[in-house]
Amino acid sequence: MMRHMTKLLMITVLVVYLLLSGCIQPSANTMEPPTSAEDNQVQKLVIGTTNKVEDTNINDYCFGIFLRQMSHQALVTISADGDIVPELATSWNTSDLKTWTFHLVDNATWHDGKPLTAQDIKFTMDYRKKNDPNWKSVFGDLLSVEAPDNRTVIMTLDKPDFNFLMNLAVYRILPEHVYKKVEDPKKFNTPDAWIGTGPYVLKSFDKATGLLHFEAYDQYWGSAPAIDQIDIRYFANTDTMILAFQKGEIDVPYAYATGFSPFYMPKLLNDEDIGIMIQKNGGITNVLWFNENKTYFDSKVFRQAVSYAIDYEEMKNIFTAGYGSIPDAGLVPQGTLYYKETRTLAYDVNKSRDLLDAAGFKDTDGDGFREALGGKKFQPVLSTRSDMADNVRAVEMLKKYLNAVGIDVQLKVMDRTSFSNSLDFDKTHEMALTRTTYWGMQMCAGYGSGYIDQRFYGWSMVNDSKFQTIVDQLTSTIDKDKRKALAGQIQDYYADEMPAIAVYNMDIIQPYNKNYAGWVYNPYNGVLNYDTLFSLHKV
């Protein structure tokens, strides 16, 4: 306890120092406004990342992240305030949340000079329906796409969807004249696969080093970006990336949908060229997911027992060092629209043991671990990603807590692709520890429902009519008072049923190069966004 108190005191002093020294940027809105002088144009920006691009095809997860932010666009996008704003669509309308009409910009071109048309949007949706393994989770209710003329797109859904635009915001539009000849997009990785409508063109990819080189597209249909060239440089681990940042080899470290450990901050404080931006996390840093389609994990009493076995305060102190919080049992992070305060997650070993006894999990052979009903050996598997160091340490902590109440949990550390396949498609996991992203909390009906409902990504595989009724009403309701009430109901459901446990949440900590002004944080894609790309300039 004394070590924890000392650590918290040190962090408090650290935060005060940061605030007084001006190293912390509490809000993107306080950034210095850009100038228009040509000599302030940024010739080259180098971004470091641990997000590894395996291949330059549109199905590669990390490659898709960088394409969406640099070279490829969607009908709409997410602003720094979290609002849906125009991108390739100048406007849209719907009267029933089922039929959506979009009106396109009239001067957008692909990087090979061919014009963007409504047929490209129709083609993209039809093509990806056949080739995108995540299609059903995101656009399962999309019935048809029509292009009555070159500037109009009409999308018809099977049922009303209030959140449809949020789903469209992450979906990159593809050129029909390129992809209509491509049968398997996973095998298409030539430069033609990189053609988009965005402000940057991918010029090269060095797979050996993981270096992506982008250049501003001189025929971009919008205004010119503020940066001429951008290199995205891969690092095998965060330690080496932060060291390169300190040496000035990169201008900003970047990690999609997350920030950086507070324990790196003392290394950066004394460098007058480094600033630190702190933002509230619209996702959740680490969540324990239960697959309710598996035996034992479909028991609410068991899930509640696990929730009382976890020392949340210790987890928060170890992993967030004063920059985090313990979310409520209602899962949804504070700051979310219609957030409702639910019961506090509590550490109570005796209550956990009592609940496990009540659920029929008892140590019948005296080995210190509980068996299931009938004396069956019970060794639940807890999986996580190997590429996230904190997750590996966190599951070891969870194993310690669960062992203490007699659960002989087995750990399974998996590479990112295998882990994602397990949760997204195969549904082979029993318990899993991983984050949620801002967009992930907004998709489906919002409030994390896409992660819970088995009809979507369904990491918790919930197939409860009570829950799904709330989800369906949220997607079909515009009325603000009704939406607020439904948002409260879904959070109450989480707090009672516990399909997932928000173990801890950490603020987004984003270091950056203070020799440039105009850095803007976006809840969806962090500092790598159009606000930054179009406003960054030399100080």
KAHU-V979438 format. One record per residue. RES is the residue in one small letter. SS is DSSP state (H for helix, E for strand, L for the rest). OMEGA is omega in radians with two decimals (none if undefined). Layout:
BEGIN
RES_SS_OMEGA, RES_SS_OMEGA
END
This chain:
BEGIN
m_L_-3.14, m_H_3.11, r_H_3.14, h_H_3.14, m_H_3.13, t_H_3.14, k_H_-3.13, l_H_3.10, l_H_3.13, m_H_-3.14, i_H_3.11, t_H_3.11, v_H_3.14, l_H_-3.13, v_H_3.12, v_H_3.11, y_H_-3.14, l_H_-3.11, l_H_-3.11, l_H_-3.10, s_H_3.13, g_L_-3.13, c_L_-3.13, i_E_3.00, q_E_-3.09, p_L_-3.11, s_L_3.10, a_H_-3.08, n_H_3.13, t_H_-3.09, m_L_3.11, e_L_-3.12, p_L_-3.09, p_L_3.02, t_L_-3.10, s_L_-3.10, a_L_-3.09, e_H_-3.10, d_H_3.05, n_H_3.09, q_L_3.13, v_E_-3.10, q_E_-3.12, k_E_3.09, l_E_3.13, v_E_-3.10, i_E_3.06, g_E_3.14, t_E_2.97, t_L_3.07, n_L_-2.98, k_L_3.02, v_L_3.14, e_L_-3.10, d_L_-3.09, t_L_2.98, n_L_-2.98, i_L_3.12, n_L_3.11, d_L_-2.99, y_H_-3.07, c_H_3.08, f_H_3.11, g_H_3.11, i_H_-3.09, f_H_3.08, l_H_-3.09, r_H_-3.07, q_H_-3.01, m_H_-2.91, s_L_-3.08, h_L_-3.05, q_L_3.12, a_L_3.10, l_L_3.14, v_E_3.11, t_E_-3.10, i_E_-3.11, s_L_3.12, a_L_3.09, d_L_-3.13, g_L_3.13, d_L_3.02, i_E_-3.08, v_E_-3.10, p_E_2.94, e_L_3.05, l_L_3.02, a_E_3.10, t_E_-3.14, s_E_3.12, w_E_3.10, n_E_3.05, t_L_3.11, s_L_-3.05, d_L_-3.10, l_L_3.10, k_L_3.11, t_E_-3.08, w_E_3.12, t_E_-3.10, f_E_3.10, h_E_-2.98, l_E_2.97, v_L_-3.02, d_L_-3.06, n_L_-3.12, a_L_3.08, t_E_3.00, w_L_-3.08, h_L_3.06, d_L_3.04, g_L_-3.14, k_L_-3.08, p_E_2.98, l_L_3.07, t_L_3.10, a_H_3.13, q_H_3.07, d_H_3.13, i_H_3.10, k_H_3.14, f_H_-3.11, t_H_-3.08, m_H_3.12, d_H_-3.11, y_H_-3.09, r_H_3.06, k_H_-3.14, k_H_-2.94, n_H_-3.10, d_L_-3.12, p_L_3.13, n_L_-3.01, w_H_-3.05, k_H_-3.12, s_H_-3.06, v_H_-3.02, f_H_-3.12, g_L_-3.11, d_L_3.13, l_E_-3.10, l_E_-3.05, s_E_3.04, v_E_-3.14, e_E_3.08, a_E_-3.07, p_E_3.01, d_E_-3.03, n_L_-3.06, r_L_-3.09, t_E_3.08, v_E_3.10, i_E_3.11, m_E_-3.12, t_E_-3.12, l_E_3.10, d_L_3.13, k_L_-3.10, p_L_3.13, d_L_3.12, f_L_-3.01, n_L_-3.04, f_H_-3.11, l_H_3.11, m_H_3.10, n_H_-3.14, l_H_-3.03, a_L_-3.11, v_L_-3.00, y_L_-3.06, r_L_3.08, i_L_-3.09, l_L_3.10, p_L_-3.13, e_H_-3.05, h_H_3.08, v_H_-2.96, y_H_3.14, k_L_3.11, k_L_-3.04, v_L_-3.13, e_L_-3.11, d_L_-3.09, p_H_3.13, k_H_-3.12, k_H_-3.09, f_L_-3.05, n_L_3.08, t_L_3.12, p_H_3.07, d_H_3.12, a_H_-3.08, w_H_-3.06, i_L_3.10, g_L_3.10, t_L_-3.01, g_L_-3.05, p_L_-3.14, y_E_3.07, v_E_3.02, l_E_-3.09, k_E_-3.12, s_E_3.04, f_E_3.09, d_E_-3.05, k_L_-3.11, a_L_-3.12, t_L_-3.11, g_L_-3.08, l_E_3.01, l_E_3.14, h_E_3.13, f_E_3.02, e_E_3.13, a_E_-3.14, y_L_-2.99, d_L_3.10, q_L_-3.12, y_L_-3.02, w_L_3.10, g_L_3.10, s_L_-3.08, a_L_3.09, p_L_-3.04, a_L_-3.07, i_E_-3.09, d_E_-3.09, q_E_3.11, i_E_3.00, d_E_3.01, i_E_-2.98, r_E_-3.09, y_E_3.03, f_L_-3.10, a_L_3.11, n_L_-3.06, t_H_-3.13, d_H_-3.12, t_H_3.11, m_H_3.13, i_H_3.09, l_H_3.10, a_H_3.09, f_H_3.11, q_H_-3.13, k_L_-3.12, g_L_-3.14, e_L_3.03, i_L_-3.10, d_L_-3.14, v_E_2.99, p_E_-3.05, y_E_3.02, a_L_-3.08, y_L_2.98, a_L_3.10, t_L_3.09, g_L_-3.07, f_L_-3.08, s_L_3.10, p_H_-3.12, f_H_3.00, y_H_-2.98, m_H_3.12, p_H_3.14, k_H_-3.01, l_H_-2.96, l_L_-3.03, n_L_3.13, d_L_-3.07, e_L_3.14, d_L_-3.08, i_E_3.03, g_E_-3.13, i_E_3.09, m_E_3.12, i_E_-3.12, q_E_3.02, k_L_-3.10, n_L_3.10, g_L_2.99, g_L_3.09, i_E_-3.00, t_E_3.12, n_E_-3.12, v_E_3.04, l_E_-3.07, w_E_3.05, f_E_3.05, n_L_-3.06, e_L_3.08, n_L_3.12, k_L_3.10, t_L_-3.12, y_L_-3.08, f_L_3.03, d_L_3.14, s_L_3.11, k_H_-3.13, v_H_3.10, f_H_-3.12, r_H_3.09, q_H_3.12, a_H_3.10, v_H_-3.10, s_H_-3.14, y_H_-3.14, a_H_-3.00, i_L_3.06, d_L_-3.04, y_H_-3.13, e_H_3.11, e_H_3.12, m_H_-3.14, k_H_-3.10, n_H_-3.10, i_H_-2.97, f_H_-3.10, t_H_3.04, a_L_3.08, g_L_-3.13, y_L_-3.05, g_E_-3.11, s_E_3.05, i_L_3.13, p_L_3.07, d_E_3.05, a_L_3.12, g_L_2.96, l_L_-3.00, v_L_-3.11, p_L_3.06, q_L_-3.10, g_L_3.06, t_L_3.09, l_L_-3.13, y_L_2.98, y_L_3.11, k_L_3.10, e_L_3.08, t_L_-3.05, r_L_3.12, t_E_3.05, l_L_-3.00, a_L_3.08, y_L_-3.08, d_L_-3.05, v_H_-3.12, n_H_3.11, k_H_3.09, s_H_-3.13, r_H_3.12, d_H_3.14, l_H_3.09, l_H_3.06, d_H_-3.11, a_H_-3.14, a_L_3.09, g_L_3.10, f_L_-3.07, k_E_3.12, d_L_-3.07, t_L_-3.11, d_L_3.03, g_L_-3.13, d_L_3.12, g_L_3.12, f_L_-3.07, r_L_2.99, e_E_3.06, a_L_3.12, l_H_-3.13, g_H_3.12, g_H_3.13, k_L_3.12, k_E_-3.08, f_L_3.13, q_L_-3.11, p_L_-3.09, v_E_3.08, l_E_-3.08, s_E_3.06, t_E_-3.10, r_E_3.14, s_L_-3.06, d_L_3.11, m_L_-2.99, a_H_-3.14, d_H_3.12, n_H_3.14, v_H_3.10, r_H_-3.09, a_H_3.13, v_H_3.06, e_H_3.05, m_H_3.13, l_H_3.08, k_H_3.12, k_H_-3.13, y_H_-3.08, l_H_3.03, n_H_-3.09, a_H_3.10, v_L_3.02, g_L_3.10, i_L_-3.07, d_L_-3.06, v_L_3.10, q_E_-3.10, l_E_3.10, k_E_-3.13, v_E_-2.97, m_E_3.02, d_L_-2.99, r_H_-3.10, t_H_-3.14, s_H_3.13, f_H_-3.14, s_H_3.11, n_H_-3.13, s_H_-3.10, l_H_-3.00, d_H_-2.97, f_H_-3.02, d_H_-3.13, k_L_-3.11, t_L_-3.11, h_L_3.00, e_L_2.97, m_E_-3.13, a_E_3.07, l_E_3.06, t_E_-3.07, r_E_2.81, t_E_3.05, t_L_3.07, y_H_-3.12, w_H_3.12, g_H_3.10, m_H_-3.10, q_H_-3.03, m_L_-3.10, c_L_3.10, a_L_-3.07, g_L_3.07, y_L_3.10, g_L_-3.04, s_H_3.14, g_H_3.08, y_H_-3.00, i_H_-3.00, d_E_-3.09, q_L_3.11, r_L_-3.12, f_L_3.07, y_L_2.95, g_L_3.10, w_L_3.11, s_L_3.07, m_L_3.13, v_E_3.14, n_L_-3.08, d_L_-3.10, s_H_3.11, k_H_3.13, f_H_-3.08, q_H_3.04, t_H_3.09, i_H_3.14, v_H_-3.11, d_H_3.11, q_H_3.09, l_H_-3.11, t_H_-3.05, s_H_-3.02, t_L_3.07, i_L_-3.05, d_L_-3.04, k_H_-3.13, d_H_3.12, k_H_3.13, r_H_3.11, k_H_3.13, a_H_3.14, l_H_3.08, a_H_3.07, g_H_-3.14, q_H_-3.12, i_H_3.09, q_H_3.05, d_H_3.11, y_H_3.12, y_H_-3.08, a_H_-3.12, d_H_-3.03, e_H_3.11, m_L_3.02, p_L_3.11, a_E_3.14, i_E_3.08, a_E_-3.00, v_E_3.03, y_E_3.07, n_E_-3.12, m_E_3.05, d_L_3.06, i_E_3.09, i_E_-3.04, q_E_3.02, p_E_3.12, y_E_3.14, n_E_-3.10, k_L_3.05, n_L_3.03, y_E_3.02, a_E_-3.14, g_L_3.06, w_L_3.12, v_L_3.11, y_L_3.10, n_E_-3.07, p_L_-3.12, y_L_-3.02, n_L_3.03, g_E_-3.07, v_L_3.13, l_L_-3.06, n_L_-3.05, y_H_3.11, d_H_3.08, t_H_-3.06, l_H_-3.08, f_H_-3.10, s_H_-3.11, l_L_3.13, h_E_3.11, k_E_3.09, v_L_none
END
